[in-house]
Structures are given as structure tokens and as C-alpha cells.
């Protein structure tokens, strides 16, 4: 067993036991991350100050898991993909409402309400993705969000910032959202659709459709060449790494 596999095995044992303060310290030590461990009991994350997390109940374990997710990106270990991707897979299984097999998340993927995130199989989140999951985010099987994609699921009234509205965003199977696009609250992107780069999606996207622009409008059907589902080969990395 390689040194990296040994380290991943250590992390997996700790995570599967249920993360507590001692587990956090063990993982931080494994990552060689200096941290003043005496403040862990007092630690509050940004999510602790969000009304939706208070409503759903932000457990101590979820706080520790979310902390460990973000800590990785402050460590050189985030650059080691054969460690970082399996590490995030382990945390995602416990952190999100649900997470399917072969989940791949790159560096600096951020979210605010992990209990409102549902992820299917073979989902790929590229660098700098942000999920505002206060209203709920559902990503179907073989969905990809590429670099810098932002999904919003809540808004504020202009006359009263404390007055909030929430609306779930759903991205269905085999849809692709390209770089620096923004999805607004309540949107559904139907199966096998494509959102072109730098688009602002304010209306639902029909199945097998490409949309583009600000605001995004349909420009054509997806070029599937009569393929669908697995035939579209949503394989994210060389030799299907991390998609077994």
C-alpha cells in the first residue's frame, strides 16, 4: 500500500467512526496543518450564522466536516489529486444530504448549507464552483459544473434584507454547465442540456437544449448524434480515473 493510500485509509477510519474533536485533530495532524486545537470547541463557521442552517440544525459533526473540507484547500495536500479527490469523496458522503458514487470535486468548491445538497452518481465539480444551497441544490447523475459556476437558491427583499425567499435549483442527468455561468433560484436545467460559458440562467432550460447569453436564451439543440445517457461519455478525467 502506498503512503497516500495509507493516509487515505487513516482518514476513512476516522470519518466512518463519526467525526469528533479528537478526529479533527488526528486528520489535521495527518495533513500537517498547524491549528490551535484548544479553540475547536469554540469554533464557529460562517454557516453557523445563516438562518437556514439554524433552522435545519447544524450539528457539531457537520461543523467539523465542513471545516475539514475547507481546510484541505489551505493545505499543499489539495494539490495532490490522488489524495484530495478521495478525501473529498469521504467527507461528502457524511456532509451532504446525499452523495452518489464516483463524486469528483476539485479545489475551492464552496457551499453554505450542506444538508440541502443532493448529488447523484458520477458528478464532477470543477475549481471555484459555489453552491448557495440554502433553498436546495439537486445535481443528477453525470452532471458537471465547470470552473467558476455559481448556483443561487435564495434572494432577499429589497425593502427588508431579513425577508428571504428560497427556491431549489435542479440540474438533471447528463447536463453540463460551463465556466463562469450563474444559475438563479428556482431554475431547472433539464436532462442532457448545456449552459454555455458566462451565461446567466433565469429561465428553465429544456431537455437536450443549449442556452447562452445574459440572460441565457436557447440557441440550438445539443449535438448528441442520436446518443443519450452513458453513450454521451461523460468521462471527466484520463482513463476514467475516479469513475469506476
C-alpha positions as CSV (number, residue, x, y, z in Angstrom):
1,X,0.0,0.0,0.0
2,X,1.4,3.4,-1.0
3,X,1.9,6.2,1.6
4,X,-1.0,8.1,0.1
5,X,-3.3,5.1,0.3
6,X,-2.2,4.6,4.0
7,X,-3.1,8.2,4.7
8,X,-6.5,7.9,3.0
9,X,-7.2,4.8,4.9
10,X,-6.4,6.6,8.2
11,X,-8.8,9.4,7.2
12,X,-11.5,7.0,6.2
13,X,-11.4,5.1,9.5
14,X,-11.7,8.4,11.4
15,X,-14.6,9.7,9.3
16,X,-16.5,6.4,9.4
17,X,-16.3,6.4,13.2
18,X,-18.0,9.7,13.3
19,X,-16.1,13.0,13.4
20,X,-15.5,14.5,16.8
21,X,-12.9,16.9,18.2
22,X,-10.3,14.1,18.5
23,X,-10.9,13.0,15.0
24,X,-10.5,16.5,13.7
25,X,-7.1,16.8,15.4
26,X,-6.0,13.4,14.0
27,X,-6.8,14.5,10.5
28,X,-5.2,17.9,10.9
29,X,-2.1,16.2,12.1
30,X,-2.1,13.8,9.1
31,X,-2.4,16.8,6.8
32,X,0.4,18.5,8.7
33,X,-1.8,21.5,9.3
34,X,-1.0,23.7,12.3
35,X,-4.1,24.8,14.2
36,X,-4.7,25.9,17.8
37,X,-6.7,22.9,18.8
38,X,-7.8,24.5,22.1
39,X,-10.3,26.7,20.2
40,X,-12.1,23.8,18.3
41,X,-14.9,23.7,20.9
42,X,-15.4,27.5,20.5
43,X,-15.2,27.4,16.7
44,X,-18.0,28.9,14.6
45,X,-18.1,28.7,10.9
46,X,-19.8,31.2,8.5
47,X,-22.6,28.6,8.2
48,X,-23.3,28.9,11.9
49,X,-24.6,32.4,11.3
50,X,-27.0,31.5,8.5
51,X,-30.7,31.3,9.4
52,X,-31.2,28.2,7.2
53,X,-28.6,26.2,9.0
54,X,-30.1,27.2,12.3
55,X,-33.5,26.0,11.0
56,X,-32.2,22.7,9.8
57,X,-29.8,22.1,12.8
58,X,-26.1,22.5,12.2
59,X,-24.7,19.6,14.2
60,X,-21.2,19.7,15.7
61,X,-20.2,16.8,13.4
62,X,-21.4,18.7,10.3
63,X,-19.4,21.8,11.5
64,X,-16.3,19.7,11.9
65,X,-16.8,18.0,8.5
66,X,-17.3,21.4,6.8
67,X,-14.2,22.7,8.5
68,X,-12.2,19.7,7.3
69,X,-13.5,20.2,3.7
70,X,-12.3,23.9,3.6
71,X,-9.1,23.2,5.5
72,X,-7.8,20.9,2.7
73,X,-7.7,23.9,0.3
74,X,-5.5,25.8,2.7
75,X,-3.0,22.9,2.7
76,X,-0.5,21.8,0.0
77,X,-2.3,18.4,0.1
78,X,-5.1,20.0,-2.0
79,X,-2.6,19.8,-5.0
80,X,-2.3,16.1,-4.7
81,X,-5.3,14.9,-6.7
82,X,-4.9,11.2,-5.8
83,X,-5.3,12.3,-2.2
84,X,-7.6,15.3,-2.5
85,X,-10.4,13.7,-4.6
86,X,-10.9,10.6,-2.5
87,X,-10.6,12.7,0.7
88,X,-13.5,14.9,-0.5
89,X,-15.5,11.9,-1.5
90,X,-15.3,10.6,2.0
91,X,-16.4,13.8,3.6
92,X,-19.2,14.4,1.0
93,X,-20.8,11.1,1.9
94,X,-21.3,12.3,5.5
95,X,-21.6,16.0,4.8
96,X,-24.3,16.3,2.1
97,X,-27.9,15.2,2.3
98,X,-26.9,12.5,-0.2
99,X,-24.0,11.8,-2.5
100,X,-23.7,9.1,-5.1
101,X,-20.7,7.1,-6.3
102,X,-17.7,8.5,-8.1
103,X,-18.1,12.1,-6.9
104,X,-15.2,14.3,-8.0
105,X,-14.7,17.8,-6.6
106,X,-11.7,19.9,-7.5
107,X,-10.1,22.8,-5.5
108,X,-12.1,25.6,-3.9
109,X,-15.6,24.1,-4.2
110,X,-17.7,26.0,-1.7
111,X,-21.2,25.6,-0.3
112,X,-23.1,27.1,2.7
113,X,-25.9,24.6,3.7
114,X,-24.5,21.0,3.2
115,X,-27.8,19.4,4.4
116,X,-29.6,20.8,1.4
117,X,-27.2,19.3,-1.3
118,X,-28.2,16.1,-3.1
119,X,-25.7,14.7,-5.6
120,X,-26.1,11.7,-8.0
121,X,-23.5,9.4,-9.4
122,X,-20.5,10.5,-11.5
123,X,-20.9,14.2,-10.7
124,X,-17.9,16.5,-11.3
125,X,-17.5,19.9,-9.7
126,X,-14.5,21.8,-11.1
127,X,-12.5,24.5,-9.5
128,X,-14.2,27.5,-7.9
129,X,-17.7,26.2,-8.0
130,X,-20.1,27.8,-5.5
131,X,-23.3,26.2,-4.3
132,X,-25.6,28.6,-2.4
133,X,-27.7,25.6,-1.2
134,X,-30.0,27.5,1.2
135,X,-33.0,26.6,-0.9
136,X,-31.7,23.2,-2.0
137,X,-29.4,22.0,-4.9
138,X,-30.0,18.8,-6.7
139,X,-27.4,17.5,-9.2
140,X,-28.4,14.5,-11.2
141,X,-26.3,11.6,-12.5
142,X,-23.3,12.6,-14.6
143,X,-23.7,16.3,-14.2
144,X,-20.7,18.6,-14.5
145,X,-20.3,22.2,-13.2
146,X,-17.1,23.6,-14.7
147,X,-14.8,26.3,-13.4
148,X,-16.4,29.2,-11.6
149,X,-20.0,28.1,-11.8
150,X,-22.3,29.7,-9.3
151,X,-25.8,28.4,-8.2
152,X,-28.1,30.7,-6.2
153,X,-31.1,29.3,-4.4
154,X,-32.2,32.3,-2.3
155,X,-32.8,36.0,-2.5
156,X,-33.7,39.0,-0.3
157,X,-36.5,41.5,-0.4
158,X,-35.3,45.0,-1.4
159,X,-37.3,46.7,1.3
160,X,-36.2,44.3,4.1
161,X,-33.0,42.3,3.8
162,X,-34.1,39.9,6.6
163,X,-37.0,38.8,4.4
164,X,-35.7,35.9,2.4
165,X,-37.2,33.6,-0.3
166,X,-35.8,30.2,-1.1
167,X,-36.2,28.1,-4.3
168,X,-34.5,24.9,-5.2
169,X,-32.3,24.5,-8.3
170,X,-32.2,21.2,-10.1
171,X,-29.7,20.1,-12.7
172,X,-30.8,16.9,-14.3
173,X,-28.9,13.9,-15.6
174,X,-26.1,14.5,-18.1
175,X,-26.4,18.3,-18.1
176,X,-23.3,20.4,-18.4
177,X,-22.9,23.9,-17.0
178,X,-19.8,25.6,-18.5
179,X,-17.4,28.1,-16.9
180,X,-18.4,31.2,-15.0
181,X,-22.1,30.7,-15.6
182,X,-24.7,31.6,-13.0
183,X,-27.9,29.7,-12.2
184,X,-30.6,31.8,-10.4
185,X,-33.1,30.5,-7.8
186,X,-35.8,28.1,-8.8
187,X,-34.3,27.0,-12.1
188,X,-34.5,23.5,-13.5
189,X,-31.9,22.5,-16.2
190,X,-33.4,19.5,-17.9
191,X,-31.7,16.3,-18.9
192,X,-28.7,16.5,-21.3
193,X,-28.8,20.2,-21.6
194,X,-25.8,22.6,-21.9
195,X,-25.4,26.0,-20.5
196,X,-22.7,27.9,-22.4
197,X,-19.9,29.7,-20.6
198,X,-20.6,33.0,-18.9
199,X,-24.4,32.7,-19.1
200,X,-27.0,33.9,-16.7
201,X,-29.8,31.4,-16.4
202,X,-33.0,33.0,-15.3
203,X,-35.5,30.6,-17.0
204,X,-35.8,26.8,-17.1
205,X,-33.7,25.0,-19.7
206,X,-35.4,22.4,-21.9
207,X,-34.1,18.9,-22.4
208,X,-31.3,18.5,-25.0
209,X,-31.0,22.3,-25.4
210,X,-28.0,24.6,-25.4
211,X,-28.6,28.0,-23.9
212,X,-26.2,31.0,-23.9
213,X,-26.1,34.7,-23.0
214,X,-27.2,37.2,-20.4
215,X,-29.9,36.4,-19.9
216,X,-29.5,32.9,-21.3
217,X,-31.7,32.0,-24.3
218,X,-32.0,28.8,-26.3
219,X,-29.6,28.8,-29.3
220,X,-29.9,25.2,-30.6
221,X,-30.4,21.6,-29.7
222,X,-27.4,19.7,-28.2
223,X,-25.4,17.8,-30.8
224,X,-26.0,14.3,-29.5
225,X,-25.7,12.5,-32.8
226,X,-28.6,10.4,-31.5
227,X,-26.7,9.4,-28.4
228,X,-28.1,9.6,-24.9
229,X,-27.2,8.8,-21.3
230,X,-24.0,6.8,-21.0
231,X,-23.4,7.0,-24.7
232,X,-22.6,10.7,-24.3
233,X,-19.4,9.6,-22.4
234,X,-19.4,12.0,-19.5
235,X,-15.9,10.8,-18.6
236,X,-14.2,13.6,-16.7
237,X,-10.5,12.6,-16.4
238,X,-8.0,10.5,-18.3
239,X,-8.8,6.8,-18.3
240,X,-11.9,7.4,-16.3
241,X,-9.9,7.9,-13.1
242,X,-12.1,8.0,-10.0
243,X,-15.1,6.7,-12.1
244,X,-15.1,3.0,-11.6
